[in-house]
Amino acid sequence: MKLLRKLKPFDRKSGNLNVVIDTPKGSRNKYAFDFKINAYKLKAVLPHGTVFPFDFGSIPGTVAEDGDPLDVLVLMDEPVFIGCLVETRLLGVIEAEQIEADKTERNDRLIAVAAESHTNGALKSLQKLDSKLIDEIEHFFVSYNDARGKKFKPRARKGPAVAKRLIGNHTKKRK
C-alpha cells in the first residue's frame, strides 16, 4: 500500500477527488489503514443496529488535525471493497465540532459522490442533495460519536468550493 503515500488528492487528468475506501457501506466494523504495519486494521465496532450509511474513506496525500488522512463519505450505488481507489466528485462539507473530555476540535465531514454513480451521478453540490438525507448523515455521525463518548455538533453545510479549500489546507507538501 505504498501507493497510498504517493497518490495525490486530485486526479491530474479528470480533476476528480481520489478516495481510498476504508470502510464499506453496511459495515458495523470501522477500518483504518495503519502506515506503521502497512495493513488495514480494525479500529472500532459500531453498536448493534448501526452501520455505515455509505462507503467511508480517506483522501491520499492529506493530513487532518488528528494525524490521519482526511475522511470522506462517498455516495455510491453499491459498496466496494476495503482499499479500493474510487474517483469521486466533491459535493461539499458538513462543518462540525467534536467534543471529548472538555476538548473541542473541528471534525468536518467531507461528502463526495462516486464519479461512476448512476443514482447520484448528476449531483454537483451538497445543496442539491435531499436535505432529509443530509440530516440522516449528520445523525449517523452524532450517534457514531456518542457511542464512543464524544459529542459531534454539525455547524454548517457548505458546497464544493469550501470543501476543496479545506482539502488544499490539509494537503501534505511533497519534498
Backbone as CSV, one residue per row, in Angstrom:
resi,resn,N_x,N_y,N_z,CA_x,CA_y,CA_z,C_x,C_y,C_z
1,MET,0.810,-1.203,0.000,0.000,0.000,0.000,0.853,1.266,0.000
2,LYS,2.104,1.137,-0.430,2.954,2.320,-0.520,2.371,3.313,-1.513
3,LEU,1.544,2.794,-2.411,0.880,3.648,-3.385,0.044,4.722,-2.691
4,LEU,-0.529,4.402,-1.534,-1.338,5.379,-0.802,-0.537,6.622,-0.460
5,ARG,0.735,6.457,-0.212,1.582,7.600,0.140,1.912,8.452,-1.085
6,LYS,1.866,7.848,-2.275,2.261,8.559,-3.489,1.096,9.232,-4.214
7,LEU,-0.100,8.745,-3.978,-1.266,9.328,-4.650,-1.491,10.766,-4.209
8,LYS,-1.987,11.566,-5.112,-2.348,12.948,-4.782,-3.851,13.002,-4.544
9,PRO,-4.319,14.027,-3.825,-5.754,14.119,-3.544,-6.625,14.172,-4.805
10,PHE,-6.170,14.900,-5.812,-6.978,15.059,-7.021,-6.291,14.415,-8.217
11,ASP,-7.081,13.720,-9.040,-6.573,13.108,-10.257,-6.173,14.209,-11.233
12,ARG,-4.965,14.117,-11.754,-4.432,15.169,-12.618,-5.249,15.354,-13.899
13,LYS,-5.704,14.264,-14.500,-6.424,14.353,-15.773,-7.879,14.780,-15.602
14,SER,-8.604,14.101,-14.726,-10.050,14.345,-14.595,-10.394,15.448,-13.605
15,GLY,-9.490,15.716,-12.666,-9.791,16.681,-11.604,-10.631,16.086,-10.486
16,ASN,-10.976,14.792,-10.619,-11.779,14.134,-9.588,-10.964,13.911,-8.321
17,LEU,-11.666,13.831,-7.200,-11.048,13.573,-5.909,-10.778,12.079,-5.754
18,ASN,-9.555,11.720,-5.421,-9.205,10.324,-5.150,-9.582,9.971,-3.719
19,VAL,-10.288,8.865,-3.543,-10.653,8.384,-2.211,-10.334,6.895,-2.140
20,VAL,-9.639,6.503,-1.085,-9.370,5.092,-0.833,-10.349,4.642,0.243
21,ILE,-11.180,3.668,-0.086,-12.236,3.231,0.833,-11.634,2.427,1.986
22,ASP,-11.961,2.871,3.203,-11.524,2.188,4.423,-12.620,1.281,4.972
23,THR,-13.864,1.750,4.883,-14.992,1.016,5.458,-16.148,1.035,4.463
24,PRO,-16.626,-0.128,4.024,-17.725,-0.160,3.063,-19.085,0.118,3.700
25,LYS,-19.984,0.589,2.871,-21.379,0.794,3.271,-21.933,-0.503,3.861
26,GLY,-22.707,-0.358,4.948,-23.359,-1.516,5.552,-22.531,-2.231,6.601
27,SER,-21.300,-1.783,6.822,-20.429,-2.447,7.787,-20.603,-1.869,9.191
28,ARG,-20.566,-2.741,10.186,-20.504,-2.295,11.587,-19.062,-2.059,11.998
29,ASN,-18.142,-2.659,11.270,-16.722,-2.517,11.584,-16.153,-1.278,10.920
30,LYS,-15.350,-0.520,11.667,-14.624,0.621,11.103,-13.165,0.211,10.975
31,TYR,-12.646,0.355,9.762,-11.266,0.007,9.482,-10.480,1.272,9.179
32,ALA,-9.180,1.208,9.401,-8.290,2.305,9.043,-6.958,1.708,8.616
33,PHE,-6.312,2.376,7.667,-5.005,1.905,7.220,-3.959,2.349,8.227
34,ASP,-3.146,1.409,8.669,-2.073,1.688,9.623,-0.757,1.699,8.844
35,PHE,-0.191,2.895,8.662,1.027,3.026,7.864,2.235,2.379,8.540
36,LYS,2.199,2.213,9.856,3.325,1.590,10.569,3.459,0.109,10.234
37,ILE,2.325,-0.568,10.072,2.370,-2.004,9.767,2.004,-2.302,8.315
38,ASN,1.641,-1.247,7.567,1.317,-1.360,6.142,0.147,-2.307,5.882
39,ALA,-0.906,-2.170,6.711,-2.092,-3.020,6.567,-3.316,-2.309,7.141
40,TYR,-4.483,-2.773,6.705,-5.723,-2.276,7.300,-5.914,-2.934,8.649
41,LYS,-6.466,-2.163,9.572,-6.631,-2.626,10.940,-8.045,-2.288,11.416
42,LEU,-8.634,-3.191,12.185,-9.942,-2.922,12.780,-9.760,-1.830,13.820
43,LYS,-10.506,-0.739,13.662,-10.360,0.409,14.559,-11.485,0.480,15.583
44,ALA,-12.692,0.071,15.187,-13.844,0.142,16.094,-14.957,-0.745,15.562
45,VAL,-15.879,-1.104,16.446,-17.087,-1.837,16.070,-18.270,-1.000,16.523
46,LEU,-19.177,-0.714,15.590,-20.352,0.090,15.911,-21.360,-0.739,16.700
47,PRO,-22.211,-0.080,17.490,-23.237,-0.808,18.250,-24.198,-1.549,17.312
48,HIS,-24.863,-2.588,17.848,-25.875,-3.314,17.075,-26.887,-2.321,16.511
49,GLY,-27.294,-2.561,15.284,-28.287,-1.704,14.647,-27.692,-0.474,13.983
50,THR,-26.382,-0.288,14.102,-25.719,0.861,13.491,-24.730,0.361,12.445
51,VAL,-24.823,0.915,11.245,-23.890,0.575,10.171,-23.522,1.850,9.424
52,PHE,-22.436,1.801,8.701,-22.063,2.947,7.878,-23.080,3.096,6.750
53,PRO,-23.658,4.300,6.588,-24.707,4.504,5.588,-24.179,4.536,4.151
54,PHE,-22.914,4.868,3.996,-22.252,4.906,2.689,-20.803,4.495,2.903
55,ASP,-20.095,4.265,1.808,-18.676,3.944,1.928,-17.950,5.128,2.568
56,PHE,-16.969,4.822,3.395,-16.228,5.825,4.147,-14.761,5.622,3.830
57,GLY,-14.077,6.683,3.447,-12.690,6.518,3.046,-11.804,7.680,3.408
58,SER,-10.585,7.606,2.889,-9.547,8.584,3.174,-9.064,9.220,1.883
59,ILE,-8.633,10.469,2.004,-8.088,11.183,0.853,-6.565,11.091,0.923
60,PRO,-5.945,10.398,-0.039,-4.490,10.272,-0.006,-3.814,11.634,-0.131
61,GLY,-2.641,11.735,0.476,-1.871,12.972,0.376,-2.360,14.081,1.278
62,THR,-3.238,13.761,2.230,-3.741,14.776,3.160,-3.460,14.345,4.595
63,VAL,-3.434,15.335,5.485,-3.267,15.058,6.909,-4.211,15.966,7.684
64,ALA,-5.103,15.342,8.461,-6.039,16.087,9.309,-5.363,16.414,10.642
65,GLU,-6.084,17.154,11.484,-5.553,17.541,12.792,-5.162,16.335,13.646
66,ASP,-5.855,15.204,13.449,-5.565,14.008,14.254,-4.387,13.193,13.709
67,GLY,-3.766,13.667,12.617,-2.617,12.979,12.038,-2.959,11.967,10.962
68,ASP,-4.232,11.630,10.830,-4.691,10.693,9.803,-5.061,11.460,8.533
69,PRO,-5.179,10.753,7.393,-5.691,11.418,6.193,-7.117,11.927,6.427
70,LEU,-7.512,12.954,5.671,-8.882,13.464,5.769,-9.873,12.366,5.408
71,ASP,-10.997,12.340,6.118,-12.063,11.367,5.871,-13.086,11.936,4.897
72,VAL,-13.725,11.040,4.166,-14.796,11.453,3.259,-15.834,10.337,3.171
73,LEU,-17.100,10.725,3.173,-18.211,9.795,2.983,-18.555,9.825,1.501
74,VAL,-18.594,8.652,0.866,-18.783,8.574,-0.583,-20.131,7.950,-0.913
75,LEU,-20.987,8.703,-1.596,-22.274,8.197,-2.054,-22.036,7.366,-3.308
76,MET,-22.399,6.076,-3.221,-22.228,5.160,-4.345,-23.444,4.264,-4.449
77,ASP,-23.584,3.627,-5.594,-24.712,2.734,-5.817,-24.573,1.432,-5.034
78,GLU,-23.364,0.931,-4.919,-23.073,-0.321,-4.214,-21.775,-0.145,-3.441
79,PRO,-21.620,-0.849,-2.322,-20.352,-0.762,-1.594,-19.223,-1.413,-2.383
80,VAL,-17.998,-0.949,-2.132,-16.818,-1.554,-2.752,-15.945,-2.155,-1.650
81,PHE,-14.879,-2.804,-2.043,-14.016,-3.482,-1.076,-13.062,-2.498,-0.394
82,ILE,-12.562,-2.909,0.748,-11.601,-2.113,1.505,-10.329,-1.956,0.681
83,GLY,-9.841,-0.720,0.583,-8.627,-0.433,-0.173,-8.873,-0.044,-1.616
84,CYS,-10.131,-0.054,-2.048,-10.472,0.298,-3.426,-10.297,1.807,-3.644
85,LEU,-9.607,2.178,-4.716,-9.465,3.583,-5.088,-10.687,3.979,-5.906
86,VAL,-11.388,5.015,-5.467,-12.603,5.473,-6.136,-12.427,6.936,-6.530
87,GLU,-12.615,7.231,-7.815,-12.625,8.632,-8.237,-13.990,9.204,-7.898
88,THR,-13.985,10.357,-7.240,-15.231,10.960,-6.784,-15.303,12.424,-7.190
89,ARG,-16.497,12.949,-7.100,-16.730,14.376,-7.291,-17.129,14.941,-5.932
90,LEU,-16.428,15.937,-5.510,-16.663,16.556,-4.214,-17.975,17.331,-4.225
91,LEU,-18.862,17.023,-3.271,-20.153,17.716,-3.174,-20.119,18.843,-2.155
92,GLY,-19.351,18.654,-1.093,-19.303,19.684,-0.065,-18.804,19.138,1.251
93,VAL,-19.117,19.889,2.304,-18.623,19.544,3.633,-19.667,19.898,4.686
94,ILE,-19.797,19.019,5.661,-20.578,19.331,6.856,-19.553,19.821,7.870
95,GLU,-19.556,21.128,8.124,-18.634,21.674,9.113,-19.154,21.299,10.489
96,ALA,-18.258,20.789,11.330,-18.690,20.284,12.632,-17.593,20.415,13.674
97,GLU,-18.040,20.342,14.924,-17.125,20.299,16.062,-17.300,18.967,16.765
98,GLN,-16.218,18.484,17.317,-16.252,17.255,18.103,-15.719,17.596,19.488
99,ILE,-16.460,17.173,20.500,-16.078,17.469,21.882,-15.828,16.156,22.610
100,GLU,-14.650,16.088,23.232,-14.288,14.910,24.013,-13.530,15.386,25.247
101,ALA,-14.075,15.084,26.413,-13.435,15.430,27.691,-13.021,16.900,27.737
102,ASP,-13.959,17.777,27.487,-13.743,19.230,27.543,-12.807,19.780,26.469
103,LYS,-12.421,18.966,25.507,-11.577,19.424,24.404,-12.420,19.478,23.138
104,THR,-12.481,20.655,22.534,-13.254,20.845,21.308,-12.303,20.999,20.126
105,GLU,-12.582,20.245,19.060,-11.800,20.395,17.835,-12.707,20.277,16.622
106,ARG,-12.255,20.847,15.514,-13.003,20.723,14.269,-12.934,19.283,13.798
107,ASN,-14.059,18.797,13.281,-14.104,17.452,12.706,-15.079,17.476,11.536
108,ASP,-14.723,18.261,10.529,-15.575,18.414,9.358,-15.704,17.093,8.613
109,ARG,-16.864,16.901,7.980,-17.133,15.679,7.230,-17.335,16.013,5.758
110,LEU,-16.365,15.607,4.956,-16.451,15.811,3.515,-17.414,14.793,2.924
111,ILE,-18.182,15.239,1.934,-19.148,14.378,1.250,-18.829,14.429,-0.247
112,ALA,-18.767,13.246,-0.859,-18.491,13.161,-2.292,-19.408,12.115,-2.909
113,VAL,-19.467,12.121,-4.229,-20.237,11.115,-4.957,-19.279,10.413,-5.918
114,ALA,-19.416,9.101,-6.049,-18.570,8.353,-6.979,-18.783,8.891,-8.390
115,ALA,-17.697,9.102,-9.099,-17.786,9.622,-10.464,-18.603,8.695,-11.354
116,GLU,-18.610,7.406,-11.042,-19.336,6.412,-11.835,-20.727,6.094,-11.290
117,SER,-21.250,6.906,-10.391,-22.558,6.633,-9.786,-23.697,6.851,-10.784
118,HIS,-24.620,5.899,-10.830,-25.822,6.058,-11.649,-26.876,6.844,-10.873
119,THR,-27.022,6.531,-9.593,-28.071,7.125,-8.767,-27.848,8.604,-8.497
120,ASN,-26.617,8.971,-8.140,-26.332,10.357,-7.755,-25.329,11.033,-8.676
121,GLY,-25.070,10.441,-9.825,-24.051,10.938,-10.734,-24.227,12.366,-11.201
122,ALA,-25.452,12.859,-11.239,-25.693,14.222,-11.714,-25.488,15.276,-10.628
123,LEU,-25.343,14.847,-9.387,-25.179,15.809,-8.288,-23.874,16.578,-8.424
124,LYS,-23.948,17.878,-8.154,-22.758,18.727,-8.228,-22.436,19.398,-6.899
125,SER,-23.420,19.459,-5.986,-23.158,20.116,-4.701,-24.046,19.531,-3.609
126,LEU,-23.606,19.720,-2.379,-24.331,19.237,-1.211,-25.724,19.859,-1.144
127,GLN,-25.843,21.095,-1.594,-27.128,21.791,-1.551,-28.181,21.137,-2.443
128,LYS,-27.753,20.361,-3.426,-28.692,19.671,-4.320,-29.112,18.301,-3.784
129,LEU,-28.445,17.852,-2.738,-28.790,16.575,-2.109,-30.024,16.779,-1.238
130,ASP,-30.899,15.809,-1.187,-32.107,15.887,-0.362,-31.718,16.225,1.076
131,SER,-32.302,17.280,1.632,-31.939,17.718,2.987,-32.224,16.646,4.036
132,LYS,-33.228,15.793,3.783,-33.510,14.703,4.726,-32.345,13.711,4.770
133,LEU,-31.736,13.465,3.617,-30.585,12.567,3.574,-29.400,13.185,4.324
134,ILE,-29.184,14.475,4.144,-28.097,15.144,4.876,-28.368,15.093,6.374
135,ASP,-29.628,15.292,6.765,-29.991,15.170,8.188,-29.638,13.778,8.713
136,GLU,-29.931,12.747,7.923,-29.638,11.371,8.332,-28.134,11.124,8.435
137,ILE,-27.370,11.691,7.511,-25.910,11.561,7.560,-25.374,12.234,8.824
138,GLU,-25.870,13.437,9.104,-25.454,14.130,10.321,-25.827,13.317,11.559
139,HIS,-27.029,12.746,11.556,-27.478,11.934,12.692,-26.566,10.714,12.879
140,PHE,-26.144,10.107,11.774,-25.212,8.981,11.873,-23.942,9.409,12.602
141,PHE,-23.358,10.543,12.205,-22.118,10.986,12.843,-22.326,11.377,14.303
142,VAL,-23.487,11.948,14.618,-23.809,12.258,16.019,-23.872,10.961,16.822
143,SER,-24.611,9.971,16.322,-24.766,8.684,17.020,-23.447,7.927,17.113
144,TYR,-22.702,7.899,16.018,-21.411,7.213,15.967,-20.473,7.759,17.040
145,ASN,-20.393,9.088,17.128,-19.511,9.707,18.118,-20.040,9.547,19.534
146,ASP,-21.353,9.629,19.702,-21.958,9.465,21.024,-21.626,8.086,21.602
147,ALA,-21.662,7.065,20.756,-21.351,5.702,21.199,-19.888,5.572,21.632
148,ARG,-19.052,6.510,21.182,-17.628,6.494,21.533,-17.297,7.520,22.621
149,GLY,-18.358,8.071,23.251,-18.154,9.026,24.337,-17.782,10.421,23.885
150,LYS,-18.105,10.745,22.632,-17.793,12.063,22.079,-19.078,12.745,21.645
151,LYS,-19.065,14.050,21.612,-20.193,14.826,21.100,-19.807,15.373,19.735
152,PHE,-20.702,15.222,18.772,-20.493,15.718,17.415,-21.566,16.754,17.150
153,LYS,-21.147,17.967,16.821,-22.102,19.055,16.601,-21.939,19.637,15.202
154,PRO,-22.856,19.292,14.284,-22.823,19.917,12.960,-23.075,21.418,13.091
155,ARG,-22.288,22.222,12.362,-22.404,23.682,12.444,-22.900,24.318,11.148
156,ALA,-22.502,23.760,10.010,-22.898,24.362,8.731,-22.718,23.345,7.613
157,ARG,-23.421,23.589,6.522,-23.291,22.780,5.310,-22.785,23.704,4.212
158,LYS,-21.647,23.323,3.628,-21.034,24.166,2.602,-20.814,23.359,1.333
159,GLY,-20.664,24.070,0.232,-20.530,23.449,-1.073,-19.119,23.004,-1.420
160,PRO,-18.932,22.605,-2.685,-17.661,22.018,-3.109,-16.469,22.977,-3.062
161,ALA,-16.677,24.268,-3.277,-15.549,25.212,-3.249,-14.926,25.275,-1.854
162,VAL,-15.763,25.330,-0.830,-15.267,25.358,0.552,-14.580,24.032,0.880
163,ALA,-15.176,22.925,0.439,-14.593,21.602,0.692,-13.228,21.468,0.014
164,LYS,-13.107,21.974,-1.201,-11.836,21.893,-1.925,-10.757,22.718,-1.220
165,ARG,-11.124,23.890,-0.702,-10.170,24.698,0.063,-9.702,23.951,1.313
166,LEU,-10.647,23.287,1.972,-10.318,22.509,3.169,-9.280,21.431,2.832
167,ILE,-9.482,20.744,1.722,-8.530,19.713,1.293,-7.172,20.349,0.993
168,GLY,-7.186,21.481,0.292,-5.935,22.186,-0.012,-5.170,22.577,1.240
169,ASN,-5.890,22.972,2.278,-5.257,23.361,3.542,-4.667,22.173,4.294
170,HIS,-5.086,20.955,3.934,-4.612,19.752,4.625,-3.789,18.835,3.720
171,THR,-3.370,19.347,2.564,-2.564,18.548,1.649,-1.112,18.570,2.092
172,LYS,-0.508,17.380,2.132,0.901,17.268,2.530,1.770,17.894,1.452
173,LYS,2.756,18.623,1.883,3.740,19.197,0.959,4.761,18.118,0.622
174,ARG,4.975,17.905,-0.662,5.924,16.871,-1.094,7.333,17.451,-1.118
175,LYS,8.276,16.637,-0.671,9.681,17.079,-0.636,10.417,16.598,-1.852
